[in-house]
Amino acid sequence: MAVSEMKKSSGIKLSHHSASTCSSDAEDSCSLEIKENIMPLRHPQEIEVWYVIPAIRKELTVDLVKRGKSQRQVAKILGITEAAVSQYLKNKRANDLTLPPDVKSFLKKAAEKIHDEKTAYRQIQEVSKYVRESKALCKIHLSFEKDLSTCNVCYD
């Protein structure tokens, strides 16, 4: 699909200076005018999978290591590789998102309840649920969707 087709199908209207449309050869110099009821380009679930869950794992990794768990133990408990644990600790992974303070606070409490793989799995589910229900996911989603100023599509 051509860029102009994707923009038209996503609800974005192209405009070149004061004109209401762009010719295909002038698209590069066009500015985007967003319609009021534009749909997000990415689903919240994509944001959750690519950014939120890794950020949750990173926070839990740091907390569990601070509590005395070895990298090997953390990897086993969280169901991730030892390399992933190392990358989280060295800030080489999951750096695209800083979780809101309320989510970090919720995560700290969740980390205290983690003792094994089963409790880790359950707590990650609880944190993910909190992120959705508190609408923190909406704020995070909006930060990745620069053309949206508000979105309530998940709650309409």
Secondary structure as a PSIPRED ss2 file (coil, helix, strand):
# PSIPRED VFORMAT (PSIPRED V4.0)

   1 M C   1.000  0.000  0.000
   2 A C   1.000  0.000  0.000
   3 V H   0.000  1.000  0.000
   4 S H   0.000  1.000  0.000
   5 E H   0.000  1.000  0.000
   6 M H   0.000  1.000  0.000
   7 K H   0.000  1.000  0.000
   8 K H   0.000  1.000  0.000
   9 S H   0.000  1.000  0.000
  10 S C   1.000  0.000  0.000
  11 G C   1.000  0.000  0.000
  12 I E   0.000  0.000  1.000
  13 K E   0.000  0.000  1.000
  14 L E   0.000  0.000  1.000
  15 S E   0.000  0.000  1.000
  16 H C   1.000  0.000  0.000
  17 H C   1.000  0.000  0.000
  18 S C   1.000  0.000  0.000
  19 A C   1.000  0.000  0.000
  20 S C   1.000  0.000  0.000
  21 T C   1.000  0.000  0.000
  22 C C   1.000  0.000  0.000
  23 S C   1.000  0.000  0.000
  24 S H   0.000  1.000  0.000
  25 D H   0.000  1.000  0.000
  26 A H   0.000  1.000  0.000
  27 E H   0.000  1.000  0.000
  28 D H   0.000  1.000  0.000
  29 S H   0.000  1.000  0.000
  30 C C   1.000  0.000  0.000
  31 S E   0.000  0.000  1.000
  32 L E   0.000  0.000  1.000
  33 E E   0.000  0.000  1.000
  34 I E   0.000  0.000  1.000
  35 K C   1.000  0.000  0.000
  36 E C   1.000  0.000  0.000
  37 N C   1.000  0.000  0.000
  38 I C   1.000  0.000  0.000
  39 M C   1.000  0.000  0.000
  40 P C   1.000  0.000  0.000
  41 L C   1.000  0.000  0.000
  42 R C   1.000  0.000  0.000
  43 H C   1.000  0.000  0.000
  44 P H   0.000  1.000  0.000
  45 Q H   0.000  1.000  0.000
  46 E H   0.000  1.000  0.000
  47 I H   0.000  1.000  0.000
  48 E H   0.000  1.000  0.000
  49 V H   0.000  1.000  0.000
  50 W H   0.000  1.000  0.000
  51 Y H   0.000  1.000  0.000
  52 V H   0.000  1.000  0.000
  53 I H   0.000  1.000  0.000
  54 P H   0.000  1.000  0.000
  55 A H   0.000  1.000  0.000
  56 I H   0.000  1.000  0.000
  57 R H   0.000  1.000  0.000
  58 K H   0.000  1.000  0.000
  59 E H   0.000  1.000  0.000
  60 L H   0.000  1.000  0.000
  61 T H   0.000  1.000  0.000
  62 V H   0.000  1.000  0.000
  63 D H   0.000  1.000  0.000
  64 L H   0.000  1.000  0.000
  65 V H   0.000  1.000  0.000
  66 K H   0.000  1.000  0.000
  67 R C   1.000  0.000  0.000
  68 G C   1.000  0.000  0.000
  69 K C   1.000  0.000  0.000
  70 S C   1.000  0.000  0.000
  71 Q H   0.000  1.000  0.000
  72 R H   0.000  1.000  0.000
  73 Q H   0.000  1.000  0.000
  74 V H   0.000  1.000  0.000
  75 A H   0.000  1.000  0.000
  76 K H   0.000  1.000  0.000
  77 I H   0.000  1.000  0.000
  78 L H   0.000  1.000  0.000
  79 G C   1.000  0.000  0.000
  80 I C   1.000  0.000  0.000
  81 T C   1.000  0.000  0.000
  82 E H   0.000  1.000  0.000
  83 A H   0.000  1.000  0.000
  84 A H   0.000  1.000  0.000
  85 V H   0.000  1.000  0.000
  86 S H   0.000  1.000  0.000
  87 Q H   0.000  1.000  0.000
  88 Y H   0.000  1.000  0.000
  89 L H   0.000  1.000  0.000
  90 K C   1.000  0.000  0.000
  91 N C   1.000  0.000  0.000
  92 K C   1.000  0.000  0.000
  93 R C   1.000  0.000  0.000
  94 A C   1.000  0.000  0.000
  95 N C   1.000  0.000  0.000
  96 D C   1.000  0.000  0.000
  97 L C   1.000  0.000  0.000
  98 T C   1.000  0.000  0.000
  99 L C   1.000  0.000  0.000
 100 P C   1.000  0.000  0.000
 101 P H   0.000  1.000  0.000
 102 D H   0.000  1.000  0.000
 103 V H   0.000  1.000  0.000
 104 K H   0.000  1.000  0.000
 105 S H   0.000  1.000  0.000
 106 F H   0.000  1.000  0.000
 107 L H   0.000  1.000  0.000
 108 K H   0.000  1.000  0.000
 109 K H   0.000  1.000  0.000
 110 A H   0.000  1.000  0.000
 111 A H   0.000  1.000  0.000
 112 E H   0.000  1.000  0.000
 113 K C   1.000  0.000  0.000
 114 I C   1.000  0.000  0.000
 115 H C   1.000  0.000  0.000
 116 D C   1.000  0.000  0.000
 117 E H   0.000  1.000  0.000
 118 K H   0.000  1.000  0.000
 119 T H   0.000  1.000  0.000
 120 A H   0.000  1.000  0.000
 121 Y H   0.000  1.000  0.000
 122 R H   0.000  1.000  0.000
 123 Q H   0.000  1.000  0.000
 124 I H   0.000  1.000  0.000
 125 Q H   0.000  1.000  0.000
 126 E H   0.000  1.000  0.000
 127 V H   0.000  1.000  0.000
 128 S H   0.000  1.000  0.000
 129 K H   0.000  1.000  0.000
 130 Y H   0.000  1.000  0.000
 131 V H   0.000  1.000  0.000
 132 R H   0.000  1.000  0.000
 133 E H   0.000  1.000  0.000
 134 S C   1.000  0.000  0.000
 135 K C   1.000  0.000  0.000
 136 A H   0.000  1.000  0.000
 137 L H   0.000  1.000  0.000
 138 C H   0.000  1.000  0.000
 139 K H   0.000  1.000  0.000
 140 I H   0.000  1.000  0.000
 141 H H   0.000  1.000  0.000
 142 L H   0.000  1.000  0.000
 143 S H   0.000  1.000  0.000
 144 F H   0.000  1.000  0.000
 145 E C   1.000  0.000  0.000
 146 K C   1.000  0.000  0.000
 147 D C   1.000  0.000  0.000
 148 L C   1.000  0.000  0.000
 149 S C   1.000  0.000  0.000
 150 T C   1.000  0.000  0.000
 151 C C   1.000  0.000  0.000
 152 N C   1.000  0.000  0.000
 153 V C   1.000  0.000  0.000
 154 C C   1.000  0.000  0.000
 155 Y C   1.000  0.000  0.000
 156 D C   1.000  0.000  0.000
